[in-house]
């Protein structure tokens, strides 16, 4: 086990991948079935089918129906997409209409 200079254990390094691993685990938090929520769901499904076909699990969570989970994930705005896996975890807020930003957030494209 590595230790820091102050004697406390150092965190293990996170794995790095040169390509996306097999499966993406995503959670989309929405506030009811509003037009904005419906648009976010449609947009993220379209993006996932185009770029992650058969390699993703998407869970849609209504913040009103699952407030404990919303609180546990510290959701303060909806829609919010959380990429749980692969690491690092990421959060994207909005209706997912900016495909380029969503792809960067999912680590499927790099910023220029």
N, C-alpha and C positions, 0 to 999 in steps of 0.2 A: 504494500500500500504506500502510495506516495504521500508525503506530508508537505505542508506549506512551511515557509521559514519560521512561522510562529508556532509550529508544532501541531497544528490542527490538520486532520486528514484533508487532502486535496480531492476535489470531485474527480470522478473518472471521466476521461475525455469522451465526448459524444462521438458516435460512429459517423463517418462521412461516406457518402456514396457518390460515385461518378455518374450514376444514372438513377432514376427513380426506382425504389424497390417495387415489389409486385403489387402492393395494396395500399390505397389511400383510405384513411378513415376520416370522414368529414361529418361535422355537425352544423346544421344551419338553424339558428334561432330566429324565429319570426314572432311578431306580435299580432296574433289572430290571422284571419284569412283576408287581409286587406289587399288592395290592388298592388301595393308595394311588396307585400309578402309573396303574393302569387307571382309577380314579376321576378323576384329574387329566386324563387324555387325553379321557375322555368329557365332562367338564365344559367343557374349553376348546373342544372341537369344537362342543358345544351352543351356547356363547356366541358363537363365531365364526359359526356358521350363522345365528343369530338377529340378529346385529348387523353382520356383515361378509360376508354371503353373496356368493360369487364375487369377493371382494376381498382374499383372504388366502392365504398359503402357510404351512402349518404343517409343521415338521420335528420329528419326535419322535426324541430321541437318548438311547440307553441309556448311562449313564455308565460301565458296566462294559465295554461293547463298543467305546466310543470314548473311552478315557481321555485321549488327547492333546488332543482337541477340548474335553473337559471341563476340562482344565487350562488350555488357551488362553483359555477363556471365564471362568476363575476361579470355577467352580461349587463351592460349599461345602455346599450343601444340595439335596436333591431331594425332590419336584419343584420345578424352577425354570423359569419362563417368561421368555424374553428377547424383548422387542419390538425387533427390529433396525431396522426401518423402519415407519412414518415416524419421523424424529427428533423429539424426543430418544429415545434408547434407554432402555428401562425394564426392570426385573426384578421379577417377582412370584414369591414363594415360597409353596408350599402346594399343596393339592389342587384349587385353583381353584373351590371350592364357594361362595365368597362372590362372587357375580356382581357386586355393586355395587363391590367392591374391584378386581376384574379390569377392569371397565369404566373405572374411574378410572385404573388402571395403563396401560391401552391408550389413554388420552386420548379415550375415547368419551363419558365423562361427567365433569363437574367436581365437585369436593368442595364441599359446602355450608359 
